[in-house]
Amino acid sequence: MANLIEDLRFKKIDERLLTWLEAQEQKVITITHDSLASHLGTSREIISRILKSFEEQGILKLSRGKIELL
């Protein structure tokens, strides 16, 4: 809980999202944008925008309900 509060205070959401993605053990993560937003304490729209940006940068590939790390 303390780590989450510290992250919310000091890290930008794109950094928090990238850190969370990198911490996952699987290459294909099954999660909705809404669930991910809830987990990170932000809105689905923000998560979707950042994930789309990551996809354009070649970091990941998006599909319905899944995120594939490249």
N, C-alpha and C positions, 0 to 999 in steps of 0.2 A: 504494500500500500504506500509506503514511504517513497519507493522508487517511482511509482506512478505519479505521485504528487510532485516530486522533483522534476520528472520528465515534462509534466504539464507546465511547470513554471519556467523551465529553462531551454527546452528543445523545441524547435519548430516542428510542426506536424509532419512535414515530409521526412525529416530526420527520424522522428519516432516511428513512422510507418516503415521506412527502410530498415531500421533496426529490428522491428518486429518481424518483418519478412525474412531477414537474414537469420533470425533466431529459430525459425521453423526448421524441423528436421527433414521434411520432405521437400522435393522439388516442385511438386504440384500440390497446392494448398486449396482445399475445398472450404470456401467461406464466402458469404455474401458481402457485398460492400456495406450493407446496413449493419451486419454483425461486427464487421471490422471497425466501422465507425463507432459503434457502441463500445467496443473493447478499448479503443483509443481515446474516447471522450470527445468526439467531434461529430460533424454531420456526414451523412452518406454522400451528399453532393461534393464536399471537400475531398473525401476519400476517392470518389470516382474521378475527379479532376486530376488528382495527384497520380493515381494509378495509370490514367491515360497518358500523362506526361512521361511516366516511367516506361510505358510501353513504346512510346515514340522514341525514347532514348535507347531502346533495345535491352532494357534491364529485365523485362518480364513480358509475358504474353497473357492477355485476358481472354477468358471465355466465360460463358454463363455459369456462375457459381464457383468458378475456379480461377486460380492465379498460378501460372507456371513461371518459375524463376529460370532465366536463361543463363 
